[in-house]
Amino acid sequence: MEVTLLTGRTVDQGTEKEAGKLSAGYMENVAVCELHSDDMKRLGVKDGGNVKVTTQFGSIVLKAKKSRRLKTPGAIFVPYGPWANQVLASSTGGTGMPSLKGVKATVEPSNLKVLSIQELLSNMQEKAR
């Protein structure tokens, strides 16, 4: 399903970051994709199920979470962090700030696992070689 990807900070993300980015709480609050309940029904995804988010910049598997923020279908929200970075442009286009909102994306159910931060970093190192 085609959607618009929005990213941003959340209170839970900020709180868990203070506990450490290697903590289970951080992953539980940042490796998520918030969806409108209507979109979850369309996809056949339950709260806590896995979804794959893909943009022109990459793809990542995240835990689906029924959003309290999204008021209309067709958009997804992923908190700032290493998982969101996998599907966002690294280029700033000369502005000094990458595009973090309004990115075209697709979201689909997935049987793949959500990678830990250690696995994400390992994959990034392998790609850089």
C-alpha positions in Angstrom: 0.0 0.0 0.0 1.3 3.4 -0.9 1.6 5.9 2.0 3.3 9.1 3.1 6.1 8.5 5.6 6.4 11.0 8.5 9.1 11.0 11.1 9.6 12.9 14.3 10.3 12.8 18.0 8.1 11.2 20.6 8.2 11.4 24.4 8.7 7.6 24.6 11.6 7.7 22.2 13.3 10.5 24.2 12.7 8.8 27.5 14.1 5.5 26.3 17.0 7.1 24.6 18.1 8.3 28.1 18.2 4.6 29.2 20.4 3.8 26.3 20.0 3.0 22.6 20.9 -0.6 23.3 18.0 -1.1 25.7 15.0 -3.2 24.9 12.8 -0.2 25.8 14.4 2.0 23.1 13.9 -0.6 20.4 10.3 -1.2 21.5 9.6 2.6 21.1 11.6 3.4 18.1 11.6 0.3 15.8 7.9 0.9 15.2 5.6 2.0 12.4 2.5 3.7 13.5 -0.5 3.2 11.2 -4.1 4.4 11.1 -6.5 1.7 12.2 -8.2 1.7 8.8 -4.8 1.1 7.1 -4.0 -1.8 9.5 -7.4 -3.4 8.5 -6.6 -2.9 4.8 -3.2 -4.6 5.2 -4.5 -7.3 7.5 -1.9 -6.4 10.1 -2.6 -6.5 13.8 -1.0 -4.3 16.5 2.4 -5.8 17.1 2.7 -7.6 13.7 5.6 -6.9 11.4 5.5 -4.6 8.4 8.1 -3.7 5.8 8.4 -0.1 4.9 10.1 0.7 1.6 11.2 4.1 0.1 13.5 5.0 -2.8 16.3 5.1 -0.1 15.9 1.6 1.4 13.6 -0.7 3.4 13.2 -1.8 7.0 11.0 -4.2 8.9 9.2 -2.6 11.9 6.6 -3.5 14.5 3.1 -2.2 13.5 1.5 0.0 16.1 -2.0 1.5 16.0 -1.4 5.2 16.0 -3.0 7.7 18.3 -1.4 10.5 16.3 -2.6 9.8 12.7 -6.1 11.1 12.2 -6.5 10.1 8.5 -5.5 7.0 6.6 -2.6 7.0 4.1 0.2 8.1 6.3 2.6 6.3 8.6 4.8 7.6 11.4 8.2 6.2 12.3 10.1 7.8 15.3 13.5 9.3 14.6 16.3 6.7 15.1 18.4 4.1 13.3 15.4 2.3 11.9 13.9 5.5 10.3 17.4 6.3 8.9 17.3 3.2 6.8 14.4 4.7 4.7 15.4 8.3 4.6 17.7 10.2 2.4 21.2 10.9 3.8 21.6 13.9 1.5 20.4 17.3 2.7 20.2 18.9 -0.7 22.2 21.8 0.5 19.8 22.7 3.3 21.8 21.0 6.1 18.7 19.0 7.0 17.5 15.8 5.3 13.9 15.4 4.3 12.1 13.8 7.3 8.5 14.3 6.4 6.3 13.6 3.3 8.5 10.8 1.9 6.7 8.5 -0.5 6.7 4.9 0.8 5.0 1.6 0.6 4.1 -0.6 3.6 3.2 -4.3 3.5 2.9 -7.1 6.0 6.1 -9.0 6.6 7.2 -12.3 8.2 10.8 -11.0 8.5 12.1 -10.1 11.9 12.7 -6.6 13.2 16.5 -6.1 13.4 18.2 -5.1 16.6 20.3 -1.9 16.6 23.4 -4.2 16.7 22.2 -6.1 13.6 21.4 -2.8 11.8 24.9 -1.4 12.5 26.5 -4.7 11.4 24.5 -4.7 8.1 25.6 -1.0 7.5 29.3 -1.9 8.0 29.0 -4.9 5.6 27.4 -2.6 2.9 30.2 -0.1 3.4 32.9 -2.6 2.7 
